[in-house]
Amino acid sequence: MTVSKTKYADVYKDDKGHFFYQIFLGRDAKGKKHFKKGRKDELKHYFTSARAAHIEAQRVKQIYLNVNLGDMTYASFIKEKFLPKYKADVEGSTYETHSKMFLHAVDFLGNVTLKKLTVEECERYRTWLLTEAKYSQSYASVVYTAFRQSLDYAVEINLIPANPSLKTKSVPKGNATAKYWTKEEFEKVLSSVSVSSFYERLIYVTFLFFYRMGCRVSEAGALRWSDVDLNNGKVRFINNLHYKNKMEYELVPYLKNDSSRRTLTLDDELVRVLEDWKKEQLKYSVHDFVLSYDNCPLNKSTLSKWLKRYSKIAGVPRVDGRGLRHSNASYLIAELGADVLTVSHRLGHKTPMTTLKYYAHMFSNNDIELASKMEGSMDISPAEKSKVTFNGNQHLDGNKIDGLPNVCQKKKKAS
């Protein structure tokens, strides 16, 4: 094949009149030269001119400008590049729980270098997550999404030109539904909790507060009496709890999203329970945190132990802290008939679309109630006499409309 140069550096034309570029990327640690050749632009269209090939060549050069042509492994990238950046971007508690997800790929891929991380390798990792790893499909989905996220960053800082995992299918989250307590099940749980002791009374108040308010565990843990206005029946969720142990925790003034910072109305029944609980706490010199027996915030693991114990005693499905939040959503929608905007506000969702994403199936009962309310809600009596003069094909003659019978007969014969 005969190749001729064009007036643009690195751009050539073959004997068939097709344009292409060939650019020098650099040398690796062994001194070997690396080139990249292309005949199509970013949109996969063939070049129609030398200038078009030149523009694409310049774009590709920028992508490869800081590409590591050496042998950086995926493991080194995660530990030296990605995790430090991720730690700076998210809350401490999020980093503690989510950073482990990125390490699954490190364990699986071993010393595979970034430049040799192919679509096939990504597909092999995806298959492992769904089979041999024995993870639930929902967890496998989250882990593979985290893997993709890490490679997106490798592209962003020009360590690789493209994310190979994007050419594989994502892992579906599956149809797993979160467990929650119905009103009847929650009543069984409450009736299993005695309030004769200070400690168990806290359990009773905690369960009731979560079920009525639907707050996140970290929001409830950070709740102080200064955030509660019992006189006006209001509670403010303005802090988040980062908890390590009783001696090491932090209240931070930022929540999951802007809508999470919210003020909600307490029902009168819950206000009375909280008033009595506050008085009881003062007897034991507890005056700061609402859900506390020792003036320290409630540990998430303690809540989990309580839920496990009383689920078993009451003979109802076991739920976790998130399950209590789902239980509140079910209570608001299925029992109280709350609208989506109200539910979204009380749960602190970013938008009502988030609420519908997780709870749309719960609103189905509202359709039945709505239909029953329609009956008798308006006067649907028709007029006794027509107030319109019809003519032509609209003229009524008994039960016939002029011109209609012949048309119908013709259609019948045709069929």
C-alpha positions as semicolon CSV with decimal commas, in nm:
position;residue;x (nm);y (nm);z (nm)
1;M;0,000;0,000;0,000
2;T;0,137;0,340;-0,099
3;V;0,119;0,610;0,170
4;S;0,174;0,982;0,117
5;K;0,221;1,260;0,370
6;T;-0,019;1,552;0,405
7;K;0,056;1,907;0,515
8;Y;-0,048;1,807;0,869
9;A;0,206;1,635;1,092
10;D;0,121;1,273;1,170
11;V;-0,157;1,264;0,906
12;Y;-0,129;1,046;0,596
13;K;-0,326;0,943;0,287
14;D;-0,325;0,594;0,140
15;D;-0,346;0,497;-0,228
16;K;-0,726;0,468;-0,204
17;G;-0,758;0,829;-0,093
18;H;-0,837;0,749;0,271
19;F;-0,692;0,966;0,548
20;F;-0,549;0,836;0,877
21;Y;-0,324;0,950;1,158
22;Q;-0,034;0,779;1,332
23;I;0,101;0,940;1,647
24;F;0,399;0,860;1,871
25;L;0,296;0,804;2,233
26;G;0,635;0,757;2,392
27;R;0,860;0,483;2,523
28;D;0,794;0,240;2,806
29;A;1,037;0,145;3,083
30;K;1,217;-0,094;2,844
31;G;1,266;0,175;2,580
32;K;1,011;0,030;2,337
33;K;0,831;0,285;2,121
34;H;0,452;0,301;2,124
35;F;0,232;0,438;1,842
36;K;-0,138;0,479;1,788
37;K;-0,304;0,470;1,446
38;G;-0,663;0,563;1,358
39;R;-0,891;0,607;1,059
40;K;-1,207;0,720;1,242
41;D;-1,303;1,012;1,463
42;E;-1,456;1,003;1,810
43;L;-1,799;0,926;1,661
44;K;-1,659;0,633;1,460
45;H;-1,687;0,822;1,128
46;Y;-1,415;0,784;0,864
47;F;-1,210;1,099;0,802
48;T;-1,321;1,297;0,497
49;S;-1,022;1,532;0,500
50;A;-0,667;1,559;0,626
51;R;-0,773;1,837;0,862
52;A;-1,038;1,615;1,023
53;A;-0,772;1,350;1,083
54;H;-0,541;1,617;1,227
55;I;-0,806;1,740;1,474
56;E;-0,867;1,386;1,598
57;A;-0,493;1,320;1,626
58;Q;-0,455;1,626;1,850
59;R;-0,745;1,507;2,069
60;V;-0,594;1,159;2,108
61;K;-0,254;1,307;2,190
62;Q;-0,410;1,497;2,481
63;I;-0,570;1,179;2,609
64;Y;-0,238;0,998;2,605
65;L;-0,037;1,295;2,727
66;N;0,009;1,159;3,080
67;V;-0,056;0,792;3,015
68;N;0,169;0,572;3,222
69;L;0,338;0,351;2,964
70;G;0,509;0,152;3,236
71;D;0,370;-0,138;3,439
72;M;0,143;0,016;3,705
73;T;-0,081;-0,260;3,835
74;Y;-0,449;-0,216;3,911
75;A;-0,369;-0,282;4,277
76;S;-0,111;-0,002;4,285
77;F;-0,351;0,233;4,111
78;I;-0,627;0,168;4,367
79;K;-0,402;0,207;4,670
80;E;-0,183;0,494;4,546
81;K;-0,420;0,694;4,325
82;F;-0,787;0,611;4,361
83;L;-0,847;0,550;4,733
84;P;-0,667;0,868;4,848
85;K;-0,881;1,069;4,605
86;Y;-1,199;0,882;4,708
87;K;-1,127;0,943;5,076
88;A;-1,102;1,316;5,011
89;D;-1,433;1,320;4,820
90;V;-1,668;1,138;5,060
91;E;-1,760;1,141;5,426
92;G;-1,549;0,939;5,668
93;S;-1,829;0,690;5,738
94;T;-1,892;0,641;5,366
95;Y;-1,523;0,574;5,305
96;E;-1,509;0,319;5,587
97;T;-1,798;0,117;5,446
98;H;-1,748;0,162;5,072
99;S;-1,369;0,143;5,034
100;K;-1,379;-0,233;5,090
101;M;-1,582;-0,276;4,770
102;F;-1,292;-0,154;4,556
103;L;-1,058;-0,408;4,713
104;H;-1,255;-0,705;4,578
105;A;-1,123;-0,624;4,231
106;V;-0,771;-0,587;4,371
107;D;-0,790;-0,937;4,518
108;F;-0,930;-1,084;4,197
109;L;-0,709;-0,911;3,940
110;G;-0,388;-0,945;4,139
111;N;-0,096;-0,789;3,953
112;V;-0,273;-0,724;3,623
113;T;-0,141;-0,396;3,483
114;L;-0,378;-0,120;3,384
115;K;-0,266;-0,127;3,021
116;K;-0,343;-0,501;3,002
117;L;-0,683;-0,473;3,167
118;T;-0,897;-0,584;2,875
119;V;-1,269;-0,618;2,821
120;E;-1,220;-0,993;2,861
121;E;-1,061;-0,946;3,204
122;C;-1,348;-0,721;3,312
123;E;-1,600;-0,978;3,192
124;R;-1,418;-1,249;3,385
125;Y;-1,436;-1,041;3,704
126;R;-1,806;-0,972;3,645
127;T;-1,877;-1,344;3,604
128;W;-1,683;-1,424;3,921
129;L;-1,889;-1,176;4,121
130;L;-2,210;-1,344;4,003
131;T;-2,093;-1,704;4,056
132;E;-1,794;-1,815;4,260
133;A;-1,791;-1,512;4,491
134;K;-2,134;-1,623;4,622
135;Y;-2,246;-1,263;4,675
136;S;-2,607;-1,157;4,650
137;Q;-2,692;-1,007;4,313
138;S;-2,758;-0,667;4,469
139;Y;-2,414;-0,665;4,636
140;A;-2,243;-0,788;4,318
141;S;-2,411;-0,501;4,134
142;V;-2,274;-0,243;4,377
143;V;-1,923;-0,394;4,370
144;Y;-1,906;-0,401;3,990
145;T;-2,033;-0,043;3,974
146;A;-1,751;0,053;4,212
147;F;-1,501;-0,122;3,981
148;R;-1,630;0,078;3,685
149;Q;-1,607;0,396;3,889
150;S;-1,240;0,333;3,966
151;L;-1,157;0,283;3,599
152;D;-1,343;0,602;3,510
153;Y;-1,097;0,783;3,733
154;A;-0,803;0,609;3,562
155;V;-0,933;0,754;3,235
156;E;-0,987;1,095;3,394
157;I;-0,624;1,124;3,503
158;N;-0,503;0,986;3,169
159;L;-0,363;0,656;3,293
160;I;-0,565;0,466;3,032
161;P;-0,736;0,597;2,718
162;A;-1,074;0,429;2,775
163;N;-1,268;0,230;3,036
164;P;-1,283;-0,134;2,916
165;S;-1,549;-0,230;3,172
166;L;-1,803;-0,007;2,995
167;K;-1,806;-0,255;2,708
168;T;-1,943;-0,522;2,942
169;K;-2,296;-0,539;3,078
170;S;-2,369;-0,392;3,417
171;V;-2,483;-0,629;3,692
172;P;-2,860;-0,589;3,749
173;K;-2,956;-0,510;4,106
174;G;-3,217;-0,786;4,107
175;N;-3,564;-0,777;4,255
176;A;-3,471;-0,796;4,620
177;T;-3,716;-0,603;4,833
178;A;-3,622;-0,459;5,169
179;K;-3,790;-0,614;5,470
180;Y;-4,011;-0,388;5,676
181;W;-4,273;-0,411;5,950
182;T;-4,639;-0,356;5,880
183;K;-4,841;-0,166;6,140
184;E;-4,970;-0,491;6,287
185;E;-4,620;-0,638;6,310
186;F;-4,483;-0,323;6,469
187;E;-4,760;-0,328;6,728
188;K;-4,651;-0,682;6,819
189;V;-4,293;-0,560;6,864
190;L;-4,394;-0,265;7,085
191;S;-4,612;-0,492;7,300
192;S;-4,302;-0,708;7,359
193;V;-4,102;-0,420;7,506
194;S;-4,144;-0,337;7,873
195;V;-4,093;0,020;8,000
196;S;-4,039;-0,084;8,361
197;S;-3,661;-0,024;8,338
198;F;-3,476;0,282;8,213
199;Y;-3,275;0,086;7,955
200;E;-3,570;-0,099;7,806
201;R;-3,775;0,218;7,800
202;L;-3,509;0,364;7,573
203;I;-3,562;0,070;7,336
204;Y;-3,937;0,139;7,333
205;V;-3,886;0,511;7,261
206;T;-3,624;0,437;6,993
207;F;-3,845;0,192;6,805
208;L;-4,145;0,424;6,819
209;F;-3,944;0,728;6,711
210;F;-3,797;0,549;6,408
211;Y;-4,132;0,406;6,304
212;R;-4,311;0,741;6,327
213;M;-4,034;0,965;6,185
214;G;-3,859;0,746;5,924
215;C;-3,520;0,906;5,981
216;R;-3,185;0,756;5,886
217;V;-2,989;0,581;6,161
218;S;-2,708;0,840;6,151
219;E;-2,963;1,124;6,172
220;A;-3,132;0,975;6,478
221;G;-2,799;0,904;6,645
222;A;-2,698;1,269;6,608
223;L;-3,032;1,403;6,737
224;R;-3,001;1,622;7,048
225;W;-3,270;1,776;7,262
226;S;-3,169;2,117;7,128
227;D;-3,304;1,995;6,792
228;V;-3,645;1,908;6,937
229;D;-3,918;2,164;7,011
230;L;-4,172;1,977;7,223
231;N;-4,384;2,289;7,280
232;N;-4,455;2,327;6,908
233;G;-4,418;1,961;6,817
234;K;-4,122;2,001;6,580
235;V;-3,793;1,817;6,526
236;R;-3,498;1,931;6,313
237;F;-3,263;1,689;6,139
238;I;-2,952;1,899;6,082
239;N;-2,659;1,674;6,179
240;N;-2,504;1,342;6,085
241;L;-2,320;1,104;6,316
242;H;-1,977;0,959;6,242
243;Y;-1,939;0,694;6,511
244;K;-1,635;0,479;6,594
245;N;-1,692;0,418;6,965
246;K;-1,834;0,593;7,271
247;M;-1,517;0,791;7,318
248;E;-1,466;0,873;6,952
249;Y;-1,753;1,013;6,749
250;E;-1,827;1,328;6,554
251;L;-2,139;1,527;6,470
252;V;-2,109;1,683;6,127
253;P;-2,342;1,955;5,991
254;Y;-2,395;1,796;5,651
255;L;-2,635;1,522;5,555
256;K;-2,687;1,297;5,253
257;N;-2,839;1,578;5,043
258;D;-2,986;1,926;5,084
259;S;-3,338;1,785;5,132
260;S;-3,215;1,576;5,426
261;R;-3,185;1,895;5,627
262;R;-3,549;1,922;5,726
263;T;-3,792;2,011;6,002
264;L;-4,076;1,766;6,065
265;T;-4,393;1,777;6,273
266;L;-4,427;1,538;6,567
267;D;-4,768;1,387;6,634
268;D;-4,918;1,466;6,977
269;E;-4,889;1,105;7,091
270;L;-4,517;1,096;7,019
271;V;-4,469;1,437;7,183
272;R;-4,614;1,300;7,509
273;V;-4,387;0,995;7,492
274;L;-4,081;1,218;7,437
275;E;-4,180;1,455;7,720
276;D;-4,196;1,165;7,963
277;W;-3,872;1,019;7,828
278;K;-3,687;1,348;7,869
279;K;-3,793;1,367;8,234
280;E;-3,680;1,007;8,286
281;Q;-3,340;1,078;8,129
282;L;-3,278;1,372;8,363
283;K;-3,308;1,136;8,660
284;Y;-2,998;0,959;8,524
285;S;-2,816;1,282;8,426
286;V;-2,876;1,223;8,056
287;H;-2,956;1,556;7,893
288;D;-2,786;1,584;7,554
289;F;-2,881;1,309;7,308
290;V;-3,245;1,210;7,263
291;L;-3,186;0,839;7,204
292;S;-2,933;0,771;7,477
293;Y;-2,902;0,608;7,819
294;D;-2,550;0,736;7,903
295;N;-2,537;1,081;7,737
296;C;-2,352;0,931;7,440
297;P;-2,503;0,872;7,096
298;L;-2,658;0,536;7,025
299;N;-2,432;0,281;6,856
300;K;-2,562;0,142;6,525
301;S;-2,467;-0,211;6,630
302;T;-2,668;-0,171;6,950
303;L;-2,978;-0,086;6,746
304;S;-2,919;-0,394;6,530
305;K;-2,901;-0,616;6,840
306;W;-3,227;-0,472;6,971
307;L;-3,403;-0,528;6,639
308;K;-3,281;-0,887;6,620
309;R;-3,386;-0,964;6,977
310;Y;-3,734;-0,816;6,969
311;S;-3,813;-0,943;6,619
312;K;-3,760;-1,293;6,756
313;I;-3,963;-1,227;7,072
314;A;-4,253;-1,078;6,874
315;G;-4,238;-1,348;6,606
316;V;-4,208;-1,102;6,318
317;P;-3,952;-1,071;6,032
318;R;-3,618;-0,930;6,135
319;V;-3,540;-0,583;6,000
320;D;-3,238;-0,355;6,024
321;G;-3,217;0,021;6,068
322;R;-3,297;0,077;5,703
323;G;-3,591;-0,160;5,743
324;L;-3,731;0,072;6,011
325;R;-3,712;0,355;5,759
326;H;-3,896;0,143;5,501
327;S;-4,150;0,056;5,770
328;N;-4,223;0,425;5,818
329;A;-4,273;0,469;5,444
330;S;-4,517;0,177;5,443
331;Y;-4,701;0,327;5,742
332;L;-4,732;0,670;5,578
333;I;-4,847;0,535;5,242
334;A;-5,047;0,219;5,311
335;E;-5,199;0,316;5,647
336;L;-5,228;0,695;5,635
337;G;-5,264;0,747;5,258
338;A;-4,992;1,012;5,242
339;D;-4,911;1,166;4,904
340;V;-4,570;1,128;4,742
341;L;-4,459;1,488;4,809
342;T;-4,525;1,454;5,182
343;V;-4,350;1,117;5,201
344;S;-4,053;1,254;5,007
345;H;-4,020;1,550;5,245
346;R;-4,045;1,344;5,562
347;L;-3,791;1,089;5,441
348;G;-3,552;1,362;5,327
349;H;-3,530;1,238;4,969
350;K;-3,358;1,456;4,712
351;T;-3,663;1,453;4,483
352;P;-4,007;1,284;4,478
353;M;-3,869;1,067;4,195
354;T;-3,641;0,902;4,451
355;T;-3,946;0,822;4,663
356;L;-4,129;0,672;4,367
357;K;-3,822;0,469;4,272
358;Y;-3,832;0,282;4,602
359;Y;-4,194;0,300;4,710
360;A;-4,413;0,328;4,399
361;H;-4,553;-0,022;4,464
362;M;-4,687;0,090;4,802
363;F;-4,908;0,359;4,651
364;S;-5,123;0,098;4,471
365;N;-5,364;0,071;4,766
366;N;-5,436;0,442;4,732
367;D;-5,599;0,366;4,395
368;I;-5,869;0,157;4,564
369;E;-5,933;0,421;4,828
370;L;-5,941;0,695;4,565
371;A;-6,193;0,504;4,353
372;S;-6,422;0,456;4,654
373;K;-6,408;0,829;4,729
374;M;-6,522;0,911;4,375
375;E;-6,863;0,750;4,432
376;G;-7,114;1,016;4,533
377;S;-6,854;1,292;4,525
378;M;-7,027;1,485;4,243
379;D;-7,363;1,529;4,071
380;I;-7,359;1,315;3,752
381;S;-7,728;1,362;3,656
382;P;-7,776;1,401;3,275
383;A;-7,999;1,671;3,118
384;E;-8,367;1,577;3,082
385;K;-8,391;1,728;2,729
386;S;-8,132;1,790;2,460
387;K;-8,010;2,148;2,439
388;V;-7,850;2,100;2,094
389;T;-8,010;2,087;1,749
390;F;-7,847;1,812;1,543
391;N;-7,859;1,779;1,163
392;G;-7,714;1,561;0,884
393;N;-7,563;1,230;0,996
394;Q;-7,600;1,340;1,357
395;H;-7,982;1,361;1,332
396;L;-8,150;1,115;1,564
397;D;-8,445;0,911;1,445
398;G;-8,552;0,686;1,728
399;N;-8,243;0,472;1,803
400;K;-8,087;0,528;1,461
401;I;-7,844;0,783;1,327
402;D;-7,910;0,880;0,964
403;G;-7,659;0,728;0,728
404;L;-7,503;0,499;0,991
405;P;-7,693;0,168;0,926
406;N;-7,589;0,152;0,558
407;V;-7,226;0,216;0,645
408;C;-7,226;-0,061;0,906
409;Q;-7,395;-0,304;0,664
410;K;-7,134;-0,236;0,398
411;K;-6,853;-0,299;0,649
412;K;-7,019;-0,622;0,760
413;K;-7,042;-0,751;0,401
414;A;-6,682;-0,654;0,338
415;S;-6,567;-0,851;0,640
